Amino acid sequence: MKSWTIPVTWEMCGKVVVEADTLDEAMVIACDEAGEIPLPVESNYVDGSWQLSTDDREEIRCCYNKNQPDEGEN
């Protein structure tokens, strides 16, 4: 039996504290378009969020498995 590397994605949820004059402004800041807010220290897995990052077999074979053939293929 062969080993395969399969890319997966999942979601986590947490809370951040931002400083703003209004809730609307705080929500815009929390969107963090610039990627400057650190990830929350405390976070939880979002149930049911586990999925394949891609279902493109050839991309997975090429990019993650060095073009490894299926068992029985040459």
N, CA, C, O and CB atoms as a CASP TS submission, in Angstrom:
PFRMAT TS
TARGET T0000
AUTHOR 0000-0000-0000
METHOD Language model
MODEL 1
PARENT N/A
ATOM      1  N   MET     1       0.844  -1.173   0.000  1.00  0.00           N
ATOM      2  CA  MET     1       0.000   0.000   0.000  1.00  0.00           C
ATOM      3  C   MET     1       0.896   1.246   0.000  1.00  0.00           C
ATOM      4  O   MET     1       1.886   1.292   0.731  1.00  0.00           O
ATOM      5  CB  MET     1      -0.964  -0.007   1.226  1.00  0.00           C
ATOM      6  N   LYS     2       0.565   2.234  -0.799  1.00  0.00           N
ATOM      7  CA  LYS     2       1.347   3.454  -0.909  1.00  0.00           C
ATOM      8  C   LYS     2       0.852   4.513   0.067  1.00  0.00           C
ATOM      9  O   LYS     2      -0.283   4.462   0.542  1.00  0.00           O
ATOM     10  CB  LYS     2       1.298   3.988  -2.334  1.00  0.00           C
ATOM     11  N   SER     3       1.717   5.465   0.352  1.00  0.00           N
ATOM     12  CA  SER     3       1.344   6.637   1.146  1.00  0.00           C
ATOM     13  C   SER     3       1.163   7.814   0.201  1.00  0.00           C
ATOM     14  O   SER     3       1.941   7.991  -0.736  1.00  0.00           O
ATOM     15  CB  SER     3       2.421   6.954   2.241  1.00  0.00           C
ATOM     16  N   TRP     4       0.146   8.610   0.446  1.00  0.00           N
ATOM     17  CA  TRP     4      -0.180   9.773  -0.378  1.00  0.00           C
ATOM     18  C   TRP     4      -0.287  11.011   0.488  1.00  0.00           C
ATOM     19  O   TRP     4      -0.802  10.956   1.605  1.00  0.00           O
ATOM     20  CB  TRP     4      -1.487   9.549  -1.151  1.00  0.00           C
ATOM     21  N   THR     5       0.197  12.117  -0.025  1.00  0.00           N
ATOM     22  CA  THR     5       0.031  13.404   0.634  1.00  0.00           C
ATOM     23  C   THR     5      -1.168  14.093  -0.008  1.00  0.00           C
ATOM     24  O   THR     5      -1.175  14.342  -1.213  1.00  0.00           O
ATOM     25  CB  THR     5       1.331  14.285   0.523  1.00  0.00           C
ATOM     26  N   ILE     6      -2.177  14.400   0.798  1.00  0.00           N
ATOM     27  CA  ILE     6      -3.414  14.994   0.309  1.00  0.00           C
ATOM     28  C   ILE     6      -3.595  16.347   1.004  1.00  0.00           C
ATOM     29  O   ILE     6      -3.641  16.393   2.233  1.00  0.00           O
ATOM     30  CB  ILE     6      -4.646  14.048   0.567  1.00  0.00           C
ATOM     31  N   PRO     7      -3.700  17.456   0.248  1.00  0.00           N
ATOM     32  CA  PRO     7      -3.886  18.761   0.880  1.00  0.00           C
ATOM     33  C   PRO     7      -5.313  18.919   1.412  1.00  0.00           C
ATOM     34  O   PRO     7      -6.286  18.650   0.707  1.00  0.00           O
ATOM     35  CB  PRO     7      -3.567  19.884  -0.117  1.00  0.00           C
ATOM     36  N   VAL     8      -5.417  19.353   2.654  1.00  0.00           N
ATOM     37  CA  VAL     8      -6.718  19.553   3.285  1.00  0.00           C
ATOM     38  C   VAL     8      -6.810  20.957   3.865  1.00  0.00           C
ATOM     39  O   VAL     8      -5.797  21.607   4.123  1.00  0.00           O
ATOM     40  CB  VAL     8      -6.959  18.500   4.383  1.00  0.00           C
ATOM     41  N   THR     9      -8.032  21.409   4.064  1.00  0.00           N
ATOM     42  CA  THR     9      -8.313  22.725   4.615  1.00  0.00           C
ATOM     43  C   THR     9      -9.359  22.572   5.704  1.00  0.00           C
ATOM     44  O   THR     9     -10.251  21.730   5.609  1.00  0.00           O
ATOM     45  CB  THR     9      -8.791  23.713   3.512  1.00  0.00           C
ATOM     46  N   TRP    10      -9.240  23.394   6.739  1.00  0.00           N
ATOM     47  CA  TRP    10     -10.257  23.416   7.780  1.00  0.00           C
ATOM     48  C   TRP    10     -10.349  24.830   8.334  1.00  0.00           C
ATOM     49  O   TRP    10      -9.462  25.654   8.110  1.00  0.00           O
ATOM     50  CB  TRP    10      -9.934  22.392   8.910  1.00  0.00           C
ATOM     51  N   GLU    11     -11.423  25.103   9.053  1.00  0.00           N
ATOM     52  CA  GLU    11     -11.636  26.422   9.638  1.00  0.00           C
ATOM     53  C   GLU    11     -11.468  26.375  11.144  1.00  0.00           C
ATOM     54  O   GLU    11     -11.756  25.376  11.803  1.00  0.00           O
ATOM     55  CB  GLU    11     -13.021  26.953   9.279  1.00  0.00           C
ATOM     56  N   MET    12     -10.990  27.500  11.663  1.00  0.00           N
ATOM     57  CA  MET    12     -10.906  27.699  13.099  1.00  0.00           C
ATOM     58  C   MET    12     -11.653  28.999  13.408  1.00  0.00           C
ATOM     59  O   MET    12     -11.748  29.879  12.552  1.00  0.00           O
ATOM     60  CB  MET    12      -9.402  27.750  13.597  1.00  0.00           C
ATOM     61  N   CYS    13     -12.176  29.118  14.614  1.00  0.00           N
ATOM     62  CA  CYS    13     -12.809  30.378  15.013  1.00  0.00           C
ATOM     63  C   CYS    13     -12.196  30.829  16.336  1.00  0.00           C
ATOM     64  O   CYS    13     -11.775  30.016  17.159  1.00  0.00           O
ATOM     65  CB  CYS    13     -14.366  30.219  15.140  1.00  0.00           C
ATOM     66  N   GLY    14     -12.161  32.127  16.512  1.00  0.00           N
ATOM     67  CA  GLY    14     -11.612  32.714  17.724  1.00  0.00           C
ATOM     68  C   GLY    14     -12.116  34.143  17.839  1.00  0.00           C
ATOM     69  O   GLY    14     -12.992  34.564  17.083  1.00  0.00           O
ATOM     70  N   LYS    15     -11.564  34.879  18.777  1.00  0.00           N
ATOM     71  CA  LYS    15     -11.973  36.269  18.989  1.00  0.00           C
ATOM     72  C   LYS    15     -10.735  37.151  18.986  1.00  0.00           C
ATOM     73  O   LYS    15      -9.670  36.753  19.458  1.00  0.00           O
ATOM     74  CB  LYS    15     -12.763  36.429  20.324  1.00  0.00           C
ATOM     75  N   VAL    16     -10.895  38.377  18.437  1.00  0.00           N
ATOM     76  CA  VAL    16      -9.840  39.382  18.487  1.00  0.00           C
ATOM     77  C   VAL    16     -10.411  40.641  19.120  1.00  0.00           C
ATOM     78  O   VAL    16     -11.614  40.892  19.048  1.00  0.00           O
ATOM     79  CB  VAL    16      -9.267  39.678  17.066  1.00  0.00           C
ATOM     80  N   VAL    17      -9.558  41.417  19.730  1.00  0.00           N
ATOM     81  CA  VAL    17      -9.948  42.692  20.310  1.00  0.00           C
ATOM     82  C   VAL    17      -9.362  43.786  19.430  1.00  0.00           C
ATOM     83  O   VAL    17      -8.158  43.801  19.173  1.00  0.00           O
ATOM     84  CB  VAL    17      -9.464  42.826  21.800  1.00  0.00           C
ATOM     85  N   VAL    18     -10.218  44.711  18.964  1.00  0.00           N
ATOM     86  CA  VAL    18      -9.761  45.839  18.169  1.00  0.00           C
ATOM     87  C   VAL    18     -10.254  47.130  18.817  1.00  0.00           C
ATOM     88  O   VAL    18     -11.273  47.150  19.507  1.00  0.00           O
ATOM     89  CB  VAL    18     -10.260  45.727  16.698  1.00  0.00           C
ATOM     90  N   GLU    19      -9.516  48.191  18.583  1.00  0.00           N
ATOM     91  CA  GLU    19      -9.921  49.489  19.118  1.00  0.00           C
ATOM     92  C   GLU    19     -10.512  50.327  18.003  1.00  0.00           C
ATOM     93  O   GLU    19      -9.907  50.482  16.942  1.00  0.00           O
ATOM     94  CB  GLU    19      -8.727  50.221  19.775  1.00  0.00           C
ATOM     95  N   ALA    20     -11.717  50.876  18.250  1.00  0.00           N
ATOM     96  CA  ALA    20     -12.413  51.693  17.260  1.00  0.00           C
ATOM     97  C   ALA    20     -13.483  52.510  17.979  1.00  0.00           C
ATOM     98  O   ALA    20     -13.869  52.197  19.105  1.00  0.00           O
ATOM     99  CB  ALA    20     -13.043  50.805  16.131  1.00  0.00           C
ATOM    100  N   ASP    21     -13.952  53.558  17.314  1.00  0.00           N
ATOM    101  CA  ASP    21     -14.986  54.407  17.902  1.00  0.00           C
ATOM    102  C   ASP    21     -16.384  53.815  17.780  1.00  0.00           C
ATOM    103  O   ASP    21     -17.251  54.092  18.609  1.00  0.00           O
ATOM    104  CB  ASP    21     -14.960  55.762  17.254  1.00  0.00           C
ATOM    105  N   THR    22     -16.609  52.997  16.747  1.00  0.00           N
ATOM    106  CA  THR    22     -17.940  52.415  16.534  1.00  0.00           C
ATOM    107  C   THR    22     -17.818  50.924  16.258  1.00  0.00           C
ATOM    108  O   THR    22     -16.750  50.435  15.890  1.00  0.00           O
ATOM    109  CB  THR    22     -18.670  53.120  15.363  1.00  0.00           C
ATOM    110  N   LEU    23     -18.906  50.219  16.439  1.00  0.00           N
ATOM    111  CA  LEU    23     -18.935  48.795  16.130  1.00  0.00           C
ATOM    112  C   LEU    23     -18.664  48.569  14.646  1.00  0.00           C
ATOM    113  O   LEU    23     -17.910  47.666  14.281  1.00  0.00           O
ATOM    114  CB  LEU    23     -20.289  48.182  16.528  1.00  0.00           C
ATOM    115  N   ASP    24     -19.277  49.385  13.791  1.00  0.00           N
ATOM    116  CA  ASP    24     -19.052  49.238  12.351  1.00  0.00           C
ATOM    117  C   ASP    24     -17.575  49.376  12.002  1.00  0.00           C
ATOM    118  O   ASP    24     -17.044  48.591  11.217  1.00  0.00           O
ATOM    119  CB  ASP    24     -19.867  50.274  11.577  1.00  0.00           C
ATOM    120  N   GLU    25     -16.914  50.371  12.584  1.00  0.00           N
ATOM    121  CA  GLU    25     -15.489  50.572  12.338  1.00  0.00           C
ATOM    122  C   GLU    25     -14.685  49.375  12.859  1.00  0.00           C
ATOM    123  O   GLU    25     -13.748  48.917  12.205  1.00  0.00           O
ATOM    124  CB  GLU    25     -15.002  51.881  13.005  1.00  0.00           C
ATOM    125  N   ALA    26     -15.058  48.881  14.029  1.00  0.00           N
ATOM    126  CA  ALA    26     -14.364  47.722  14.602  1.00  0.00           C
ATOM    127  C   ALA    26     -14.503  46.498  13.704  1.00  0.00           C
ATOM    128  O   ALA    26     -13.551  45.734  13.545  1.00  0.00           O
ATOM    129  CB  ALA    26     -14.910  47.409  16.002  1.00  0.00           C
ATOM    130  N   MET    27     -15.675  46.310  13.122  1.00  0.00           N
ATOM    131  CA  MET    27     -15.894  45.167  12.237  1.00  0.00           C
ATOM    132  C   MET    27     -15.044  45.291  10.970  1.00  0.00           C
ATOM    133  O   MET    27     -14.510  44.297  10.478  1.00  0.00           O
ATOM    134  CB  MET    27     -17.387  45.050  11.870  1.00  0.00           C
ATOM    135  N   VAL    28     -14.922  46.512  10.443  1.00  0.00           N
ATOM    136  CA  VAL    28     -14.070  46.729   9.266  1.00  0.00           C
ATOM    137  C   VAL    28     -12.618  46.428   9.612  1.00  0.00           C
ATOM    138  O   VAL    28     -11.922  45.755   8.851  1.00  0.00           O
ATOM    139  CB  VAL    28     -14.209  48.182   8.744  1.00  0.00           C
ATOM    140  N   ILE    29     -12.161  46.923  10.755  1.00  0.00           N
ATOM    141  CA  ILE    29     -10.786  46.661  11.179  1.00  0.00           C
ATOM    142  C   ILE    29     -10.559  45.167  11.357  1.00  0.00           C
ATOM    143  O   ILE    29      -9.512  44.650  10.970  1.00  0.00           O
ATOM    144  CB  ILE    29     -10.468  47.407  12.487  1.00  0.00           C
ATOM    145  N   ALA    30     -11.538  44.462  11.945  1.00  0.00           N
ATOM    146  CA  ALA    30     -11.406  43.028  12.199  1.00  0.00           C
ATOM    147  C   ALA    30     -11.356  42.205  10.915  1.00  0.00           C
ATOM    148  O   ALA    30     -10.856  41.080  10.921  1.00  0.00           O
ATOM    149  CB  ALA    30     -12.553  42.553  13.060  1.00  0.00           C
ATOM    150  N   CYS    31     -11.867  42.751   9.819  1.00  0.00           N
ATOM    151  CA  CYS    31     -11.748  42.043   8.530  1.00  0.00           C
ATOM    152  C   CYS    31     -10.282  41.880   8.146  1.00  0.00           C
ATOM    153  O   CYS    31      -9.933  40.938   7.435  1.00  0.00           O
ATOM    154  CB  CYS    31     -12.508  42.804   7.411  1.00  0.00           C
ATOM    155  N   ASP    32      -9.433  42.769   8.599  1.00  0.00           N
ATOM    156  CA  ASP    32      -7.977  42.673   8.498  1.00  0.00           C
ATOM    157  C   ASP    32      -7.488  42.420   7.074  1.00  0.00           C
ATOM    158  O   ASP    32      -6.742  41.472   6.824  1.00  0.00           O
ATOM    159  CB  ASP    32      -7.479  41.577   9.398  1.00  0.00           C
ATOM    160  N   GLU    33      -7.908  43.263   6.158  1.00  0.00           N
ATOM    161  CA  GLU    33      -7.500  43.142   4.756  1.00  0.00           C
ATOM    162  C   GLU    33      -5.982  43.107   4.595  1.00  0.00           C
ATOM    163  O   GLU    33      -5.476  42.453   3.684  1.00  0.00           O
ATOM    164  CB  GLU    33      -8.071  44.293   3.948  1.00  0.00           C
ATOM    165  N   ALA    34      -5.249  43.803   5.470  1.00  0.00           N
ATOM    166  CA  ALA    34      -3.787  43.877   5.362  1.00  0.00           C
ATOM    167  C   ALA    34      -3.087  42.709   6.050  1.00  0.00           C
ATOM    168  O   ALA    34      -1.869  42.569   5.937  1.00  0.00           O
ATOM    169  CB  ALA    34      -3.292  45.182   5.954  1.00  0.00           C
ATOM    170  N   GLY    35      -3.834  41.874   6.757  1.00  0.00           N
ATOM    171  CA  GLY    35      -3.235  40.718   7.430  1.00  0.00           C
ATOM    172  C   GLY    35      -2.325  41.102   8.585  1.00  0.00           C
ATOM    173  O   GLY    35      -1.293  40.465   8.794  1.00  0.00           O
ATOM    174  N   GLU    36      -2.691  42.141   9.344  1.00  0.00           N
ATOM    175  CA  GLU    36      -1.842  42.639  10.422  1.00  0.00           C
ATOM    176  C   GLU    36      -2.254  42.159  11.810  1.00  0.00           C
ATOM    177  O   GLU    36      -1.440  42.176  12.734  1.00  0.00           O
ATOM    178  CB  GLU    36      -1.842  44.127  10.402  1.00  0.00           C
ATOM    179  N   ILE    37      -3.504  41.731  11.969  1.00  0.00           N
ATOM    180  CA  ILE    37      -3.967  41.285  13.284  1.00  0.00           C
ATOM    181  C   ILE    37      -3.455  39.865  13.525  1.00  0.00           C
ATOM    182  O   ILE    37      -3.643  38.989  12.681  1.00  0.00           O
ATOM    183  CB  ILE    37      -5.533  41.341  13.384  1.00  0.00           C
ATOM    184  N   PRO    38      -2.810  39.632  14.672  1.00  0.00           N
ATOM    185  CA  PRO    38      -2.323  38.280  14.965  1.00  0.00           C
ATOM    186  C   PRO    38      -3.478  37.290  15.119  1.00  0.00           C
ATOM    187  O   PRO    38      -4.579  37.661  15.525  1.00  0.00           O
ATOM    188  CB  PRO    38      -1.470  38.288  16.240  1.00  0.00           C
ATOM    189  N   LEU    39      -3.214  36.047  14.793  1.00  0.00           N
ATOM    190  CA  LEU    39      -4.219  35.007  14.987  1.00  0.00           C
ATOM    191  C   LEU    39      -4.550  34.888  16.474  1.00  0.00           C
ATOM    192  O   LEU    39      -3.673  35.071  17.319  1.00  0.00           O
ATOM    193  CB  LEU    39      -3.725  33.646  14.422  1.00  0.00           C
ATOM    194  N   PRO    40      -5.796  34.585  16.795  1.00  0.00           N
ATOM    195  CA  PRO    40      -6.162  34.427  18.206  1.00  0.00           C
ATOM    196  C   PRO    40      -5.385  33.282  18.854  1.00  0.00           C
ATOM    197  O   PRO    40      -5.144  32.246  18.233  1.00  0.00           O
ATOM    198  CB  PRO    40      -7.672  34.179  18.340  1.00  0.00           C
ATOM    199  N   VAL    41      -5.000  33.489  20.109  1.00  0.00           N
ATOM    200  CA  VAL    41      -4.300  32.449  20.863  1.00  0.00           C
ATOM    201  C   VAL    41      -5.262  31.300  21.165  1.00  0.00           C
ATOM    202  O   VAL    41      -4.909  30.130  21.015  1.00  0.00           O
ATOM    203  CB  VAL    41      -3.704  33.026  22.180  1.00  0.00           C
ATOM    204  N   GLU    42      -6.468  31.639  21.586  1.00  0.00           N
ATOM    205  CA  GLU    42      -7.486  30.635  21.858  1.00  0.00           C
ATOM    206  C   GLU    42      -8.389  30.524  20.637  1.00  0.00           C
ATOM    207  O   GLU    42      -8.957  31.516  20.181  1.00  0.00           O
ATOM    208  CB  GLU    42      -8.307  30.991  23.135  1.00  0.00           C
ATOM    209  N   SER    43      -8.514  29.321  20.119  1.00  0.00           N
ATOM    210  CA  SER    43      -9.376  29.118  18.952  1.00  0.00           C
ATOM    211  C   SER    43      -9.950  27.711  18.987  1.00  0.00           C
ATOM    212  O   SER    43      -9.464  26.849  19.720  1.00  0.00           O
ATOM    213  CB  SER    43      -8.595  29.355  17.631  1.00  0.00           C
ATOM    214  N   ASN    44     -10.981  27.487  18.195  1.00  0.00           N
ATOM    215  CA  ASN    44     -11.660  26.196  18.142  1.00  0.00           C
ATOM    216  C   ASN    44     -11.888  25.791  16.702  1.00  0.00           C
ATOM    217  O   ASN    44     -12.115  26.633  15.833  1.00  0.00           O
ATOM    218  CB  ASN    44     -12.993  26.243  18.902  1.00  0.00           C
ATOM    219  N   TYR    45     -11.826  24.499  16.459  1.00  0.00           N
ATOM    220  CA  TYR    45     -12.122  23.926  15.153  1.00  0.00           C
ATOM    221  C   TYR    45     -13.608  24.119  14.837  1.00  0.00           C
ATOM    222  O   TYR    45     -14.457  23.894  15.699  1.00  0.00           O
ATOM    223  CB  TYR    45     -11.739  22.420  15.112  1.00  0.00           C
ATOM    224  N   VAL    46     -13.923  24.530  13.614  1.00  0.00           N
ATOM    225  CA  VAL    46     -15.309  24.666  13.179  1.00  0.00           C
ATOM    226  C   VAL    46     -15.782  23.302  12.687  1.00  0.00           C
ATOM    227  O   VAL    46     -15.321  22.814  11.656  1.00  0.00           O
ATOM    228  CB  VAL    46     -15.456  25.757  12.059  1.00  0.00           C
ATOM    229  N   ASP    47     -16.700  22.693  13.424  1.00  0.00           N
ATOM    230  CA  ASP    47     -17.204  21.364  13.074  1.00  0.00           C
ATOM    231  C   ASP    47     -17.678  21.321  11.624  1.00  0.00           C
ATOM    232  O   ASP    47     -18.364  22.229  11.156  1.00  0.00           O
ATOM    233  CB  ASP    47     -18.347  20.960  14.015  1.00  0.00           C
ATOM    234  N   GLY    48     -17.309  20.269  10.931  1.00  0.00           N
ATOM    235  CA  GLY    48     -17.755  20.051   9.560  1.00  0.00           C
ATOM    236  C   GLY    48     -16.987  20.836   8.512  1.00  0.00           C
ATOM    237  O   GLY    48     -17.350  20.803   7.336  1.00  0.00           O
ATOM    238  N   SER    49     -15.925  21.548   8.911  1.00  0.00           N
ATOM    239  CA  SER    49     -15.211  22.382   7.937  1.00  0.00           C
ATOM    240  C   SER    49     -14.087  21.634   7.221  1.00  0.00           C
ATOM    241  O   SER    49     -13.536  22.165   6.257  1.00  0.00           O
ATOM    242  CB  SER    49     -14.642  23.600   8.629  1.00  0.00           C
ATOM    243  N   TRP    50     -13.729  20.437   7.647  1.00  0.00           N
ATOM    244  CA  TRP    50     -12.649  19.652   7.037  1.00  0.00           C
ATOM    245  C   TRP    50     -13.005  19.306   5.609  1.00  0.00           C
ATOM    246  O   TRP    50     -14.079  18.762   5.352  1.00  0.00           O
ATOM    247  CB  TRP    50     -12.373  18.369   7.843  1.00  0.00           C
ATOM    248  N   GLN    51     -12.107  19.616   4.664  1.00  0.00           N
ATOM    249  CA  GLN    51     -12.349  19.287   3.255  1.00  0.00           C
ATOM    250  C   GLN    51     -11.030  19.202   2.506  1.00  0.00           C
ATOM    251  O   GLN    51     -10.003  19.685   2.982  1.00  0.00           O
ATOM    252  CB  GLN    51     -13.272  20.335   2.595  1.00  0.00           C
ATOM    253  N   LEU    52     -11.066  18.594   1.347  1.00  0.00           N
ATOM    254  CA  LEU    52      -9.894  18.598   0.479  1.00  0.00           C
ATOM    255  C   LEU    52      -9.658  20.018  -0.018  1.00  0.00           C
ATOM    256  O   LEU    52     -10.612  20.727  -0.338  1.00  0.00           O
ATOM    257  CB  LEU    52     -10.073  17.611  -0.714  1.00  0.00           C
ATOM    258  N   SER    53      -8.402  20.439  -0.088  1.00  0.00           N
ATOM    259  CA  SER    53      -8.094  21.769  -0.605  1.00  0.00           C
ATOM    260  C   SER    53      -8.368  21.847  -2.099  1.00  0.00           C
ATOM    261  O   SER    53      -8.707  22.908  -2.622  1.00  0.00           O
ATOM    262  CB  SER    53      -6.635  22.130  -0.316  1.00  0.00           C
ATOM    263  N   THR    54      -8.222  20.738  -2.772  1.00  0.00           N
ATOM    264  CA  THR    54      -8.536  20.633  -4.194  1.00  0.00           C
ATOM    265  C   THR    54      -8.961  19.202  -4.472  1.00  0.00           C
ATOM    266  O   THR    54      -8.528  18.277  -3.784  1.00  0.00           O
ATOM    267  CB  THR    54      -7.316  21.045  -5.088  1.00  0.00           C
ATOM    268  N   ASP    55      -9.803  19.015  -5.476  1.00  0.00           N
ATOM    269  CA  ASP    55     -10.147  17.646  -5.873  1.00  0.00           C
ATOM    270  C   ASP    55      -9.581  17.336  -7.260  1.00  0.00           C
ATOM    271  O   ASP    55     -10.000  16.381  -7.912  1.00  0.00           O
ATOM    272  CB  ASP    55     -11.683  17.445  -5.862  1.00  0.00           C
ATOM    273  N   ASP    56      -8.630  18.152  -7.697  1.00  0.00           N
ATOM    274  CA  ASP    56      -7.953  17.935  -8.981  1.00  0.00           C
ATOM    275  C   ASP    56      -6.887  16.858  -8.791  1.00  0.00           C
ATOM    276  O   ASP    56      -5.817  17.119  -8.241  1.00  0.00           O
ATOM    277  CB  ASP    56      -7.315  19.268  -9.523  1.00  0.00           C
ATOM    278  N   ARG    57      -7.192  15.651  -9.250  1.00  0.00           N
ATOM    279  CA  ARG    57      -6.318  14.497  -9.044  1.00  0.00           C
ATOM    280  C   ARG    57      -4.915  14.729  -9.587  1.00  0.00           C
ATOM    281  O   ARG    57      -3.931  14.378  -8.934  1.00  0.00           O
ATOM    282  CB  ARG    57      -6.918  13.271  -9.695  1.00  0.00           C
ATOM    283  N   GLU    58      -4.814  15.316 -10.775  1.00  0.00           N
ATOM    284  CA  GLU    58      -3.492  15.512 -11.370  1.00  0.00           C
ATOM    285  C   GLU    58      -2.680  16.555 -10.609  1.00  0.00           C
ATOM    286  O   GLU    58      -1.463  16.417 -10.484  1.00  0.00           O
ATOM    287  CB  GLU    58      -3.628  15.928 -12.830  1.00  0.00           C
ATOM    288  N   GLU    59      -3.338  17.597 -10.098  1.00  0.00           N
ATOM    289  CA  GLU    59      -2.628  18.583  -9.275  1.00  0.00           C
ATOM    290  C   GLU    59      -2.097  17.929  -8.003  1.00  0.00           C
ATOM    291  O   GLU    59      -0.952  18.160  -7.616  1.00  0.00           O
ATOM    292  CB  GLU    59      -3.556  19.768  -8.919  1.00  0.00           C
ATOM    293  N   ILE    60      -2.917  17.122  -7.360  1.00  0.00           N
ATOM    294  CA  ILE    60      -2.488  16.435  -6.144  1.00  0.00           C
ATOM    295  C   ILE    60      -1.352  15.466  -6.459  1.00  0.00           C
ATOM    296  O   ILE    60      -0.369  15.402  -5.719  1.00  0.00           O
ATOM    297  CB  ILE    60      -3.671  15.685  -5.495  1.00  0.00           C
ATOM    298  N   ARG    61      -1.478  14.715  -7.547  1.00  0.00           N
ATOM    299  CA  ARG    61      -0.430  13.764  -7.922  1.00  0.00           C
ATOM    300  C   ARG    61       0.880  14.491  -8.214  1.00  0.00           C
ATOM    301  O   ARG    61       1.940  14.083  -7.738  1.00  0.00           O
ATOM    302  CB  ARG    61      -0.863  12.939  -9.147  1.00  0.00           C
ATOM    303  N   CYS    62       0.809  15.562  -8.994  1.00  0.00           N
ATOM    304  CA  CYS    62       1.999  16.294  -9.434  1.00  0.00           C
ATOM    305  C   CYS    62       2.608  17.136  -8.318  1.00  0.00           C
ATOM    306  O   CYS    62       3.801  17.023  -8.038  1.00  0.00           O
ATOM    307  CB  CYS    62       1.654  17.186 -10.611  1.00  0.00           C
ATOM    308  N   CYS    63       1.807  17.968  -7.686  1.00  0.00           N
ATOM    309  CA  CYS    63       2.321  18.962  -6.735  1.00  0.00           C
ATOM    310  C   CYS    63       2.616  18.406  -5.346  1.00  0.00           C
ATOM    311  O   CYS    63       3.458  18.951  -4.632  1.00  0.00           O
ATOM    312  CB  CYS    63       1.341  20.081  -6.608  1.00  0.00           C
ATOM    313  N   TYR    64       1.944  17.340  -4.957  1.00  0.00           N
ATOM    314  CA  TYR    64       2.095  16.842  -3.596  1.00  0.00           C
ATOM    315  C   TYR    64       2.681  15.433  -3.509  1.00  0.00           C
ATOM    316  O   TYR    64       3.064  14.984  -2.429  1.00  0.00           O
ATOM    317  CB  TYR    64       0.771  16.865  -2.915  1.00  0.00           C
ATOM    318  N   ASN    65       2.751  14.731  -4.653  1.00  0.00           N
ATOM    319  CA  ASN    65       3.170  13.330  -4.611  1.00  0.00           C
ATOM    320  C   ASN    65       4.209  12.967  -5.654  1.00  0.00           C
ATOM    321  O   ASN    65       4.367  11.790  -5.977  1.00  0.00           O
ATOM    322  CB  ASN    65       1.987  12.451  -4.783  1.00  0.00           C
ATOM    323  N   LYS    66       4.920  13.950  -6.188  1.00  0.00           N
ATOM    324  CA  LYS    66       6.028  13.722  -7.118  1.00  0.00           C
ATOM    325  C   LYS    66       5.641  12.798  -8.271  1.00  0.00           C
ATOM    326  O   LYS    66       6.433  11.957  -8.695  1.00  0.00           O
ATOM    327  CB  LYS    66       7.215  13.137  -6.375  1.00  0.00           C
ATOM    328  N   ASN    67       4.410  12.962  -8.775  1.00  0.00           N
ATOM    329  CA  ASN    67       3.886  12.153  -9.892  1.00  0.00           C
ATOM    330  C   ASN    67       3.870  10.653  -9.612  1.00  0.00           C
ATOM    331  O   ASN    67       3.982   9.844 -10.533  1.00  0.00           O
ATOM    332  CB  ASN    67       4.706  12.408 -11.128  1.00  0.00           C
ATOM    333  N   GLN    68       3.733  10.290  -8.359  1.00  0.00           N
ATOM    334  CA  GLN    68       3.669   8.866  -7.980  1.00  0.00           C
ATOM    335  C   GLN    68       2.493   8.201  -8.681  1.00  0.00           C
ATOM    336  O   GLN    68       1.372   8.702  -8.607  1.00  0.00           O
ATOM    337  CB  GLN    68       3.538   8.703  -6.434  1.00  0.00           C
ATOM    338  N   PRO    69       2.729   7.073  -9.367  1.00  0.00           N
ATOM    339  CA  PRO    69       1.625   6.382 -10.032  1.00  0.00           C
ATOM    340  C   PRO    69       0.777   5.609  -9.023  1.00  0.00           C
ATOM    341  O   PRO    69       1.232   5.319  -7.917  1.00  0.00           O
ATOM    342  CB  PRO    69       2.162   5.428 -11.110  1.00  0.00           C
ATOM    343  N   ASP    70      -0.455   5.278  -9.407  1.00  0.00           N
ATOM    344  CA  ASP    70      -1.306   4.428  -8.581  1.00  0.00           C
ATOM    345  C   ASP    70      -0.709   3.039  -8.517  1.00  0.00           C
ATOM    346  O   ASP    70       0.082   2.660  -9.381  1.00  0.00           O
ATOM    347  CB  ASP    70      -2.748   4.376  -9.131  1.00  0.00           C
ATOM    348  N   GLU    71      -1.074   2.284  -7.512  1.00  0.00           N
ATOM    349  CA  GLU    71      -0.620   0.900  -7.370  1.00  0.00           C
ATOM    350  C   GLU    71      -0.980   0.120  -8.621  1.00  0.00           C
ATOM    351  O   GLU    71      -2.120   0.183  -9.082  1.00  0.00           O
ATOM    352  CB  GLU    71      -1.240   0.233  -6.115  1.00  0.00           C
ATOM    353  N   GLY    72      -0.031  -0.611  -9.175  1.00  0.00           N
ATOM    354  CA  GLY    72      -0.263  -1.418 -10.365  1.00  0.00           C
ATOM    355  C   GLY    72      -0.019  -0.688 -11.679  1.00  0.00           C
ATOM    356  O   GLY    72      -0.038  -1.310 -12.741  1.00  0.00           O
ATOM    357  N   GLU    73       0.211   0.631 -11.624  1.00  0.00           N
ATOM    358  CA  GLU    73       0.535   1.391 -12.834  1.00  0.00           C
ATOM    359  C   GLU    73       2.038   1.555 -12.953  1.00  0.00           C
ATOM    360  O   GLU    73       2.743   1.570 -11.944  1.00  0.00           O
ATOM    361  CB  GLU    73      -0.157   2.772 -12.823  1.00  0.00           C
ATOM    362  N   ASN    74       2.530   1.676 -14.167  1.00  0.00           N
ATOM    363  CA  ASN    74       3.975   1.869 -14.366  1.00  0.00           C
ATOM    364  C   ASN    74       4.294   3.277 -14.702  1.00  0.00           C
ATOM    365  O   ASN    74       5.461   3.616 -14.902  1.00  0.00           O
ATOM    366  CB  ASN    74       4.499   0.972 -15.447  1.00  0.00           C
TER
END
